[in-house]
């Protein structure tokens, strides 16, 4: 039986979901030290409260691409003793691999549908707090397939469409015009492609060219 009070910092930009999770965790004997809506607030809250576990949504403001996972990786580096339980609407294998790169102890990755199953979510939270691992079965399946799966397959239909137009030499502004979306929306899709292809920003590298080369090589 679970009887230890786990101290939690929660990061979720949806106010409704955040309030619901705070109520759920409180009813299950957990202490929610802080509940925040951005990655920056999450980093500050973890530094201030030193929780047992940080519960983090992968996609957070302002771009809703990888702010949450980047904050989780930073927390992992700054305070290795803090467990990380991330959740997402879909399996993001590139981000899961990134989080697990330095070991799986004290790490959890659940799909949001699993978070809705209260007992499974709370059990996963306690396992992570105790230094264990809690990976959604679907995440495990996708990670096991990772070696045989093209990175292009991880893209959403719109991300693939944007990348195809990038391969044709279109700028973000041109892509926005062709797809009848805002340039900001295109920037979000491009950022997601870079993340899924594990293309990090450097002073010398052109990530746009590398993304196109990856697309051409793996399509």
C-alpha positions as CSV (number, residue, x, y, z in Angstrom):
1,X,0.0,0.0,0.0
2,X,1.3,3.5,-0.9
3,X,1.5,5.7,2.2
4,X,4.4,8.0,1.6
5,X,3.6,11.6,0.9
6,X,5.2,12.6,-2.3
7,X,6.1,16.3,-2.8
8,X,5.3,17.4,-6.4
9,X,5.8,20.3,-8.7
10,X,3.3,20.2,-11.6
11,X,3.7,21.9,-15.0
12,X,0.7,22.0,-17.3
13,X,-0.4,25.0,-19.4
14,X,-4.1,24.0,-19.5
15,X,-5.6,25.5,-16.4
16,X,-8.5,23.0,-16.3
17,X,-6.2,20.0,-16.5
18,X,-3.8,21.5,-14.1
19,X,-6.4,22.2,-11.4
20,X,-7.9,18.8,-11.9
21,X,-4.5,17.1,-11.4
22,X,-3.8,19.2,-8.3
23,X,-7.1,18.0,-6.8
24,X,-6.5,14.4,-7.8
25,X,-3.0,14.4,-6.3
26,X,-4.1,16.0,-3.1
27,X,-6.9,13.5,-2.7
28,X,-4.3,10.7,-3.1
29,X,-2.0,12.0,-0.3
30,X,0.5,13.9,-2.5
31,X,1.7,17.4,-1.6
32,X,1.6,19.7,-4.6
33,X,4.2,22.4,-3.7
34,X,3.6,24.4,-6.9
35,X,1.4,24.2,-10.1
36,X,2.7,26.3,-13.0
37,X,1.9,26.9,-16.7
38,X,5.3,27.5,-18.3
39,X,8.7,25.8,-18.5
40,X,10.4,28.9,-17.0
41,X,8.1,28.8,-14.0
42,X,8.7,25.1,-13.7
43,X,12.5,25.6,-13.4
44,X,12.0,28.3,-10.8
45,X,9.5,26.2,-8.8
46,X,11.8,23.1,-8.7
47,X,14.7,25.3,-7.6
48,X,12.6,26.8,-4.8
49,X,10.7,23.7,-3.6
50,X,13.1,20.8,-4.3
51,X,10.2,18.3,-5.0
52,X,10.5,14.5,-5.1
53,X,9.0,14.6,-8.6
54,X,8.4,17.2,-11.3
55,X,5.3,16.3,-13.4
56,X,5.8,17.9,-16.8
57,X,3.7,18.3,-20.0
58,X,6.1,18.0,-23.0
59,X,4.5,20.7,-25.1
60,X,4.3,24.0,-23.3
61,X,4.2,27.8,-24.1
62,X,5.4,29.7,-26.0
63,X,5.9,27.4,-29.0
64,X,4.2,24.2,-27.7
65,X,6.9,22.0,-29.2
66,X,9.6,20.9,-26.7
67,X,9.7,23.4,-23.9
68,X,8.6,20.9,-21.3
69,X,11.1,18.2,-22.2
70,X,13.9,20.7,-22.4
71,X,13.1,21.9,-18.9
72,X,12.9,18.3,-17.7
73,X,16.4,17.6,-19.1
74,X,17.7,20.7,-17.4
75,X,16.1,19.7,-14.1
76,X,17.7,16.3,-14.5
77,X,21.1,18.0,-14.9
78,X,20.7,20.5,-12.1
79,X,19.0,18.3,-9.5
80,X,19.6,14.6,-10.3
81,X,17.7,13.6,-7.2
82,X,14.4,15.0,-8.5
83,X,12.3,12.5,-10.4
84,X,10.8,13.4,-13.7
85,X,7.4,12.2,-14.9
86,X,6.5,13.6,-18.3
87,X,3.3,13.1,-20.2
88,X,2.2,13.8,-23.8
89,X,-0.8,13.4,-26.1
90,X,1.3,11.2,-28.4
91,X,4.4,9.1,-28.3
92,X,7.4,11.3,-29.0
93,X,10.3,8.8,-29.4
94,X,12.9,11.5,-30.0
95,X,12.0,13.3,-26.9
96,X,11.7,10.1,-24.8
97,X,15.2,9.0,-26.0
98,X,16.5,12.4,-25.1
99,X,15.1,12.2,-21.6
100,X,16.4,8.7,-21.1
101,X,19.9,9.4,-22.5
102,X,21.5,9.5,-19.1
103,X,19.6,6.6,-17.6
104,X,16.1,5.6,-16.7
105,X,16.2,5.8,-12.9
106,X,13.7,8.3,-11.6
107,X,12.2,8.8,-15.0
108,X,8.6,8.3,-16.2
109,X,6.9,8.9,-19.5
110,X,3.1,8.5,-19.8
111,X,0.5,9.2,-22.4
112,X,-2.2,11.6,-21.3
113,X,-4.8,8.9,-21.5
114,X,-2.8,7.0,-18.9
115,X,-2.8,10.0,-16.6
116,X,-6.6,9.9,-16.7
117,X,-6.4,6.5,-15.0
118,X,-5.9,7.7,-11.5
119,X,-4.5,4.6,-9.9
120,X,-1.9,4.0,-12.7
121,X,-0.8,7.6,-12.6
122,X,-0.3,7.8,-8.9
123,X,1.5,4.4,-8.9
124,X,3.8,5.7,-11.6
125,X,4.4,8.9,-9.6
126,X,5.5,6.9,-6.5
127,X,7.7,4.7,-8.5
128,X,9.5,7.6,-10.1
129,X,9.8,9.3,-6.6
130,X,11.5,6.2,-5.3
131,X,14.0,6.2,-8.1
132,X,12.2,3.7,-10.4
133,X,11.0,3.9,-13.9
134,X,7.5,4.3,-15.3
135,X,7.2,4.1,-19.0
136,X,3.9,3.8,-20.9
137,X,3.7,0.5,-22.7
138,X,3.2,2.3,-26.0
139,X,6.4,4.4,-25.4
140,X,8.3,1.2,-24.8
141,X,7.0,-0.4,-28.0
142,X,7.9,2.7,-30.1
143,X,11.4,2.9,-28.5
144,X,12.0,-0.8,-29.3
145,X,11.1,-0.1,-32.9
146,X,13.3,3.0,-33.0
147,X,16.3,1.3,-34.6
148,X,14.2,0.2,-37.6
149,X,12.1,3.3,-37.9
150,X,12.9,6.3,-40.0
151,X,12.9,9.6,-38.2
152,X,10.7,10.9,-40.9
153,X,8.0,8.5,-39.7
154,X,7.8,10.4,-36.4
155,X,6.6,13.6,-38.1
156,X,3.0,14.6,-38.1
157,X,1.4,15.1,-41.6
158,X,1.7,18.8,-41.3
159,X,5.4,18.6,-40.2
160,X,6.1,16.4,-43.1
161,X,4.4,18.8,-45.5
162,X,6.5,21.7,-44.1
163,X,9.7,19.7,-44.5
164,X,8.8,18.7,-48.1
165,X,8.4,22.4,-48.9
166,X,11.7,23.2,-47.1
167,X,13.3,20.6,-49.3
168,X,12.0,22.5,-52.3
169,X,13.8,25.6,-51.1
170,X,10.8,27.5,-49.7
171,X,11.4,30.0,-46.9
172,X,9.1,30.0,-43.8
173,X,7.2,33.0,-45.2
174,X,6.7,31.2,-48.5
175,X,5.6,28.0,-46.8
176,X,3.1,30.0,-44.7
177,X,1.6,31.4,-47.9
178,X,1.4,28.1,-49.6
179,X,-0.3,26.4,-46.6
180,X,-2.4,29.4,-45.7
181,X,-1.2,29.5,-42.1
182,X,0.8,32.1,-40.1
183,X,4.5,32.3,-40.3
184,X,4.6,31.6,-36.6
185,X,2.8,28.3,-37.1
186,X,5.4,27.3,-39.7
187,X,8.2,28.2,-37.2
188,X,6.6,25.8,-34.7
189,X,6.5,23.0,-37.2
190,X,10.1,23.6,-38.2
191,X,11.2,23.6,-34.6
192,X,9.4,20.3,-34.0
193,X,11.2,18.8,-37.0
194,X,14.6,19.9,-35.6
195,X,13.7,18.3,-32.3
196,X,12.6,15.0,-33.7
197,X,15.7,14.9,-35.9
198,X,17.8,15.8,-32.9
199,X,19.3,18.8,-34.6
200,X,20.5,21.2,-32.0
201,X,21.4,24.8,-32.7
202,X,25.1,25.6,-33.1
203,X,27.0,28.6,-34.4
204,X,28.2,26.8,-37.5
205,X,25.6,24.2,-38.5
206,X,22.7,24.9,-40.8
207,X,19.9,22.8,-39.2
208,X,17.6,23.5,-42.2
209,X,20.0,21.9,-44.6
210,X,20.6,19.0,-42.3
211,X,16.9,18.4,-41.8
212,X,16.4,18.3,-45.6
213,X,19.3,15.9,-46.0
214,X,17.8,13.6,-43.4
215,X,14.5,13.8,-45.1
216,X,16.0,12.9,-48.5
217,X,18.1,10.1,-47.0
218,X,15.3,8.4,-45.0
219,X,12.2,9.0,-47.1
